[in-house]
Amino acid sequence: MTPDKDTGKKVMVFGTFDVFHAGHEYFLREAKKLGDYLIVVIARDSTVKKVKGRLSEHNEKQRLNAVKESGYADKVTLGNEDDKYKVIRKYKPDIIALGYDQFVFTYTLNKIIIDENLDTEIIRLKSYKPSMYKSSLIKTLVEDEEEENKETS
């Protein structure tokens, strides 16, 4: 199924989705409830490095495949390295759902929507146990455990 006028309400989300976890699943499930067709845009490796100052644990193709395999999304695509908002112009979503902690590239969303004359609503979703399910926290816990295992070996 490709998004078109017969698809119904299109919802778009963005993310790195590194170390895919229950918090990501919750985010995608909640976003999917907002419409009929969920488009997930995966951050490019170069964008992750620029924003976070380091590469993600998994490369963009691995992260894209993890989201595809989850079965929540109708369409999973990589973002554009040169124009972060190109996917918005291409798919013209009815809703852009943001995570509770997503702020990078989001401050200019309203301007893009107005400039492109889109009728897109921006909705910020609630978090799902952020003290447990946050990729950076999970990565730190895994690294700590690996370090402890090295010390005891």
C-alpha positions in Angstrom: 0.0 0.0 0.0 1.4 3.4 -0.9 0.2 6.6 0.7 -2.3 8.5 -1.5 -5.6 10.2 -1.1 -7.4 6.9 -0.7 -5.1 5.8 2.2 -6.9 7.8 4.9 -5.2 9.8 7.5 -1.4 9.7 7.2 0.7 10.0 10.3 4.5 10.6 10.2 7.1 10.1 12.9 10.8 10.6 12.9 13.5 9.0 15.0 16.9 7.2 15.3 15.4 4.0 16.7 18.7 2.7 17.9 18.5 -0.2 20.2 14.8 -0.8 19.4 12.9 -1.2 22.7 9.5 -1.1 24.3 9.5 2.7 24.4 9.9 2.8 20.6 7.1 0.2 20.3 4.8 2.3 22.5 5.6 5.4 20.4 4.8 3.7 17.1 1.7 2.1 18.5 0.4 5.4 19.8 1.3 7.2 16.6 -0.5 4.5 14.5 -3.7 5.1 16.6 -3.8 8.7 15.3 -4.5 7.7 11.7 -4.7 5.0 9.1 -1.2 5.0 7.6 2.0 5.3 9.6 5.2 6.6 7.9 8.4 6.2 9.9 11.4 8.3 8.9 14.7 6.9 10.1 17.5 9.3 10.9 20.5 9.0 8.5 23.8 8.0 10.1 25.3 11.4 9.2 22.4 13.1 10.9 22.8 11.1 14.0 26.5 11.9 14.2 25.8 15.6 13.7 23.1 15.7 16.3 24.4 13.3 18.9 28.1 13.8 18.4 28.6 10.0 17.8 27.3 7.3 15.5 24.5 5.1 16.7 25.0 1.5 17.9 23.3 0.2 14.7 23.7 1.7 11.2 20.8 3.2 9.3 19.9 0.1 7.4 19.9 -2.0 10.6 17.7 0.5 12.3 15.4 0.8 9.3 15.0 -3.0 9.2 14.3 -3.2 13.0 11.4 -0.8 12.5 10.1 -2.6 9.4 10.3 -5.9 11.3 8.3 -4.5 14.2 5.2 -4.4 11.9 3.9 -1.1 13.3 4.7 1.0 10.2 3.1 1.0 6.8 6.1 2.7 5.3 9.6 3.0 6.6 12.1 5.3 4.9 15.4 6.9 5.4 15.5 10.7 5.9 17.1 13.0 3.4 20.7 14.0 4.4 20.5 17.4 2.7 16.9 18.4 3.4 15.4 17.1 6.6 11.9 18.2 5.6 11.8 16.8 2.1 9.8 13.7 3.3 7.1 16.1 4.7 6.8 17.7 1.3 6.7 14.3 -0.4 4.2 12.5 1.8 2.1 15.5 3.0 1.1 13.9 6.3 -2.1 14.8 8.1 -0.3 14.4 11.4 3.3 14.6 12.6 3.6 12.8 15.9 6.6 13.7 18.0 8.1 11.9 20.9 8.1 13.4 24.4 11.9 14.1 24.0 12.1 15.1 20.4 13.2 18.7 19.9 16.0 18.6 17.2 14.6 19.8 13.9 11.1 20.3 15.4 11.2 24.0 16.1 10.8 24.9 12.4 8.0 22.3 11.7 5.2 24.9 11.9 7.1 27.2 9.4 7.5 24.3 6.9 3.8 23.4 7.2 2.8 27.0 6.6 5.3 27.5 3.8 4.2 24.4 2.0 0.5 25.2 2.6 -0.1 21.9 4.4 -3.0 21.1 6.7 -0.7 19.1 9.1 -1.3 18.8 12.8 1.7 18.3 15.2 1.0 16.1 18.2 3.5 15.4 21.0 3.0 12.0 22.4 3.4 11.0 26.1 6.4 9.0 27.2 6.4 5.4 28.1 8.4 4.7 31.3 11.3 7.1 30.3 13.3 6.1 33.3 13.5 2.6 31.9 13.1 2.9 28.1 15.4 5.5 26.7 18.0 4.4 24.1 20.8 6.4 25.7 20.0 4.9 29.1 19.7 1.3 27.8 23.1 1.8 25.9 24.7 3.0 29.2 23.3 0.0 31.1 24.6 -2.4 28.5 28.0 -0.8 28.4 28.2 -0.9 32.3 27.2 -4.6 32.2 29.9 -5.4 29.6 32.5 -3.6 31.6 31.5 -5.5 34.8 31.8 -8.8 32.8 35.3 -7.9 31.6 36.4 -7.1 35.2 35.1 -10.5 36.5 36.6 -12.5 33.7 
